[in-house]
């Protein structure tokens, strides 16, 4: 597997997918090696974590500042490919090559062709929809940019060079299929899933939860938590406007994440008189982010687009009542009001809007009746643990790889 991101190097959701896939396949008795980037190392190094071998290639960067073929970008591709060839020379050729990280398509394609093995592309994004919400360039994360045209070209190359594409939601498969109706390659829809062991570990960490509660203002009585990159598509602007309209004394909102919209959202909170009622966490660890989710009275996911939403699935797995928009994969996670509070978004996929009044109404409903909210949270937890666990995701991936390779682990 190629992924420039792999814990503890975490840039975005790709690292979570890579880790969950690698450890899940290892649990299904595949021998898994991840070729990843090490921006802080001077030499390549190999380590073993959770049954997975990780080769960390000294690259000086994880991503270049843009997606052009600059010297820095070429050095990263060449370094990852060289490491994979060296590994194959030592341990024998791979049975399959997988990429949950689209930016690793060049080296993954070369390696798969070199050894004539299947290349499996786990597609995580719909760039044609996602980039429509960007104010300038697409921000992979804070400080990492990419032009829309380069992203579209990379996406198409990966789709055409892969032997099998795994879409992480039905909504993503439908969207990509509409862009490339004549793609000759095979595909599957396999939903991602939450790491239930990680959820249980966080839920049982009472001391960490208490520490976060103590960090809140003394006036806080009801806690609403949102999490995601601070970019327009995540819907935090209408969320702040909705919170300002909610009549609930002691309400406090925590927004977890970093991104280019941070200063805009802070100014908006100030303009709405919410400075004392909103906490922006800034950079934080994954464990702390999950702990915030676990103690929320209500979780909220006001996204305008989602291919799959780990944040929503994880909040639901904690048994939190969640207010979420009805876009794309969020409706696959939360198909009815039985599992949470659904808020419609208006407009076509590339220019949706959420009415802050509707969002405020759903938040008010969830906060006003804790017993009903608890019932919905319990139903949500059962749905996620049954239908959207990482064990289920990786069992399906294991079966697919077995079919493609003609082998069993």
N, C-alpha and C positions, 0 to 999 in steps of 0.2 A: 504494500500500500504506500502511495505517495501522499503526504500532507505536509505542507510547510508549517502548519500549526499542529502542535501536539503538546499536551500538558507536560511540564508547567509553562511552556510557551503558549500563551493564550492571546489571540487577537480578536477572534469572534466566535460565532457558533460552530464554525468548521472544526475547531479543536475538540469540541464536545462530541460532534458526530464521529470524528476520527477515533477518539478514545473509546466511545461506546461501541463502535463497530469492531475495532481491534480486540478489545477485551472480550466482547461477546463471541466473536469467532474463535478466539483462543479457548473460551469455555466450551465451545462446540468441537474442540479438539483439532482445530486447524493450527498449523504452524504459521504464525503471523509475524511479519517484519514490517515496520513502518520506517520509511526513509523521510526524515524531517529536517527542518532547518534549525541551526543553532546560531543565533545572531551574536552571542556573547563568547563563543568558543574560538580558540586559536587553531585547534586541530579537531578532526572528526573523532567522535567517541561513540561507543556502543553500550547500552544498558538494557536491563530487563525489568519491566514493571508489569505486574498483574498477568504474567505469562506471555507478555508481548515483548519482542525484541525491537528496540528503537535505535536506529542509526542516526545520530544527530550530526549533520554536516555543517561544518563551520562556514558560514555564509556572510557574516557581518550584517546582513539584513534578513528579515523574513520576507517582506515584500519591498519592491522598489517603490519610489514615490509615484510612479505612473506605470502604465502597462506597455510602454514602447520597448523596442528591442535595444535598450541601452546596455552598456558594458556590464553594469551591476546586475541587470536582469539576466543576461546571458550567462554570467558567472554562476548565478544561483541554479539555473536549469542544468548547466553543465556539471556542477558539483553534485547535484542530486542523482543525475544519470550515472556519473562515474561511480558513486557509492553503490548504486544498485548493481552495476556490472561487476564490481569487485565482490560484492556479496554473492552474486550468482556463480562467480568463479570459485568461491570457497565452498558454498553449500549446495550448489546445483541450481538449475534454472527453476523459476517459479512455475506453479501450475496455473496461476492467474494473476493479473495485475488489477488493482482497484484504485480509484481516485475519488474520494469525497471532497477533494480540493481541486476545483476547475483550473486553477493557475498551474497545476502540475501536469496538465495535459501533454505538453511536448515531450517531456522525459518519459511519461507513462506510455505514450504511444510508441516511442522508439523501443522501449524495453519489451513491450508486448509483441512488436513485429520481430525484434531480434530473436525471440525464443518461440514465436508462433503460438502464443497462448492468448486466451480471451482477455480483453480489456473491458472492465466493468466501470461505468461512470455513474456514481451516485450523485444525481443532480440536485442541488440544494436551493437554487434560486431561479426566478424568472426575471432576468435583467431588463427586458423590454418594458415590463410593468414597473419594476422597482425604480429604475433610473428616471422615470417620468416625474417622480416626486422630488428629485434632487434639485437644489437651487443652482448648483454649478456642476462640478464633477461628482461622480459617485464616490462616496466615502466608505471604503471597506471597513475602516474604523477610524478613529481620530488620527488625522495626519497621514492617512494612506488613501490616495486618490486613484481614479481610473476614468478614462473617457468612455462614454457609452458605446461609441463605435468599436473600440477595441474589445469591450466586453461582449458585444454581439458577435463579433468575429470569432472570439475564443470559444463562446458557447456553441456556435455552429460547428466549428472544427472538432470540438469534443464529441458532439452528438454524431457527427459523420465518421469519426475515427474509432468510436467505441463499438464493441461487439454486442454490448447489452447496456441499456440505460435504465437505471432504477430511479423512478420518480418518487419523492417522499410524500406525496399526497395526490389524490385524484385531481384536485384543482390545478396542481402544477402540471400534471400530465396533459390535461385538457388545454391549458394555456400554451404550452410548448408545441403541442400537436397542431394548434391553429397557426403557429408561425412557420412550422416546417412540415407541411402535410405529406410530403413525399420522402420522408426519411426512410431509408431502406433497412434500418437496424431494428432489432428486437428490443422490447422494453417491458417493464413491470411496474406496478405501483406497490411499494412496500413502505408503509408508514414508519417513521422514526418512533422511538419509544424512550421513556424515562428510565433512568437507572434506579430501580426500586431499592437497592441496597443503600445508595446515596441518600435517597429520600428518607429511609428509615434512620440512617445515621444522623441526619439533620434534625429530624423530628424528636430524637431522643437526647439531643444536646441541650438540656434545660439551662445550663449555666450561660451558654452563648446567647440563647434567646433572652434570658433575663438581662444580660449586659446591653443588648440592643434596646430593650424596653426602657432601661434606665437612661439611655441616651436621648430619649424623646422629651419634648417639653412637658412640664408637669400638667399642663392643661389638656394633654392628649387623652381622650377617652375612647375614641374609635379610630383605628388605623387602616388606611387604604394604601396599598402598595402597587406600584407599577414598575416595570423593568424593561429596558431595551436601549438600543443605541439612540442617542438624542439627535434624531433626524426627522424630517417632516412626516415620513410614511408611518411612523410609530404613533402618531395621533396625540402627542402630549400637549400640543397647543389647545385643541378642544377639551382635553381632559382638565387642564387648569381652569378654563372657562366654566366647565361643568362643576368643578369643586367650589368655585366662587358662588355658584347658584344653589348649592345644596344647603338646606336649612337644618344643620345638625351640629349643635354645640359640642366642642371638644374634638371635632373631626381634624385629623392630621394626615397629610399625604406624603409618602416617601417615594421619590423617583430615583431608581437605581440605573446608572449608566453614564456614559461619556459620549461626546460627539459635537459636531459643529453647531448644533442648535442650543448649546448650553447657555450662552449669554442671552440669546433671545428669550428663552424660557424663563431665565432668572428675572429679566426685565418685565416680562409679562406677569409673572407672579407678583412682582412689586406693584405694577399698575393695577392689578386686581385686588390689592390689599391682602395678599396671601403670604407675605413674607414669613410670618410667624406660624403659618399653618402648613408650610411645605418644606421638606428637607430634600435637597439634592445631594446624594451620597458622593458623587464624583467616582473616581476609580476605586474599585473594591474587589475583593477576592470572590471567586465563585461561591465558596462556602458561605461567606457573609451574605451574599445576594440571596442564596437559597434560604438562609436563616430568616432574613427579612420576609420572604414570601411565606415562610411557615408560621409567622406570628401575625399575619395580616387578618384583620376582621373581614376585609373584602379585598380581593385582588382585582385589578382592572387591566384589560388589554384592549386599548382603543385603536388598534392598527387599521390602516387603510388598505393594507395588502399583507398576506402571509402565505409562504409556501408550505411551511409547517412551523408551529410555534412552540418551541420547548418551554418558554416562559408560561404560556397558558396551561400546557400539559402538566408542568411541574406544580403550579399553583393548585390545579385540580387534584393532583396526586397527594398533596398535603391535606386535602379535604377542605380547602378554602372555597367559599362561595366566590365565583368570578363573574364580573361584568365584562363582556367581550363583544366586539363588533361581529357581525355575521359574515365577514368576508372570507372567501376562499377556504383554506384549510381549517379556519376557526369553526366553521360550520360542520366540519367533519369531526372535530374534537367535541364540539358542543352542539349537537343537532337539534335539540329541543330545550325548552325552558326547564325541563326536569333536572338538567345538569348545570344550570347557571342562569345568568341574566343576559339576554341577547339584545344588542342594539344595532339596528340596521344602518348601513352606510348608503348614501345616495350617489348616483353617477356611474359612469363607465369605469372599468378597472384602473385606467391610468389617471383618473382625475376625480376620485371619490372624495366625499366630504361626510363628516359626522356632525349631526346637530348637537351642540353642547347641551341643549335642553333635554333631548332624549337621553343623553348620557347621564345627566344630572338626575333624571327621573328614575333610571335604573339603579343608580347608586343610592338614592333616597329609599327606594323599595328594599334593597338589600340590607341597608342599615336600620330600617324601621322595624323589621320583623326578624330578629336574630334566630328564632326557632325555625322559620321557613328557610332562612339562609343556610342554617346548619344542615337541614335535610338535603338541600340542593348540593351542598359541599360534599356530603357523604355519598350521594349518588354519583357525583363527578369523580370522586376518588375511586369508587368501584369500577367505573367505566374505564378510567385510565389504566388502573392496575390490571384489568382484564384484557383490554383491547390495544393499549398503547404502551406496553412495557418494552424495555430494551431486549429482554429475553425473547420476546415474540419477534421483534425486528431482526435480531441476529439469527434466530432459528430459520426465518424465511430467507435471509441472505445466505446462510449455510446451505440450505436446500438448493438455492439458485446456483451457487458456485459448484455444488456437486453435479448438477445437471450440465453446466457449461464445461466442466473439466472432465467429466466422466469418471470422477474419483470420489472417494469418501475420505473424511479426515481420519 
